[in-house]
Amino acid sequence: MSENGDIDFTKIINNIISTAKNITETVIEKGNDVIKDYYPFYSWPPVNIYKSEDNSMIFEFGLPGFVKDDVKIEFEDDYLLLTCVLSNKYTTGGKEQRFRDKLKLEDIKNQKYFIPGDKFDRKNYTMHMKNGLLRLVFDSIDE
């Protein structure tokens, strides 16, 4: 908390991202086979993150309603930035009565995922999207 009692959310988020980065670096360096959820605060979109047998880093995002042209991938420092803007947004005019509302058909802005540029080839990655599943594969850089 600050001196006036306000909570500094920016500081909290930066600490969380820093901790996730440190943990991920440790797992990558030690080759630990135990994979944990280092991104517990991102509930949308659902994502699988794993390393393959050839040490490639793979991200699989569930993006229902999106098409490949809706997806923008950028890099900032050691982070992948995922932005998705729905080109065909389905609306009902807001007059419906909802019974369950778990599927978020909304834009995704600048979500960060740690992928160190010195360990993975971020220039020549593969991107494949089919049936709302986006798959990004980053080859390992041989040391």
Buried (B, 14 or more C-beta within 10 A) or exposed (E): EEEEEEEEEEEEEEEBBEEBBEBBBEBBEEEEEEEEEBBEEBEBBEBEBEBEEEBBBBBBBBBEBBEEEBBEBEEEEBBBBBBBBBEEEEEEEEEEEEEEEEEEEEEBEEBBBBBBBEBBBBEEBEEEBEEEEBBBBBBBEEE
